[in-house]
Amino acid sequence: NEEYKTFKEGPVFSSLDLVNWEYVADVFDSYNPTWGTSGAGVWAPTVIKVGNKYNYYYSLSVGEDSNPGIGVAVSDYPYGPFAHYGKLFNSEEIGVTNSIDPFVLYDNDNLYMAFGSYGGLITIVELSEDGLTLKNGLEYQKQNKVAIAGFEIFNLDNYEGTFIFKENNKYYLLLSTGSCLSGLNSTYRVVCATSDSLFGPYIDSKGRDMFGPNRGDAVVAPSLSSAMGVGHCAVIKDDAKNYWMIYHGYDTVENSSYRSLYLDQILF
């Protein structure tokens, strides 16, 4: 029962095996983002190497925020220090309700961001070459953004926590759905759909697209005998070309009110 540690916003950890982690830095140790709604906190970051830089994208939001947004910071190293570029866009500017949970990836050498959450659509926009702005500007991406999942109702059956990866010429879309803030009563889980294109359509095993509730195939589901509220994943491919999914959940064995980190291998 190690005492729970408290970290600043944007803690950075390092590991050689994805099991043992060392706390090494904070992204926001010298910067307090004030461009969002009053009292907004940093949520759900994602990091990608762009050229020789490490781009850190984050949500800035409060609970039930009417206009959350996504910001970006950059470093020469994974552990910082980070130069903060502030807001990339907010929900009103990009025209997507609840613009949080960024995920950034390369596809055919172009850099894209998928984002979105409950109340809105999971949406893809293209970023500039350095990833610090939207390609061709905000207005262009607002008009040319592509929705790939979700529905415009604030419902826990909607989707968030996007992660996309490509394997064997097929795109895998992982989304989280359900409740994640209700402790051992949380229903959060990860579902999957696949496509031949980054921009969809993403179809589950029953032939359904992802523009409605209760769709997708379960990748990891809550269990009263092990962990509840299991979701918002990231996927890592190791040197042996195995895929691993990292996600959070509530440990039912310890009857914990804190979320723990979990690691499972993905099998195809």
Secondary structure by P-SEA (a helix, b strand, c coil): cccbbbbccbbbbbbccccbbbbccccccccccccccccccccbbbbbbcccbbbbbbbbbccccccccccccccccccccbbbbcccccccccccccccbbbbbbcccbbbbbbcccccccbbbbbccccccccccaaaaaacccccccccccccccccbbbbbbcccbbbbbbbbcccccccccccccccccccccccccccccccccccccbbbbcbbbbcccccccccbbbbbccccbbbbbbbbbcccccccbbbbbbbbbcc
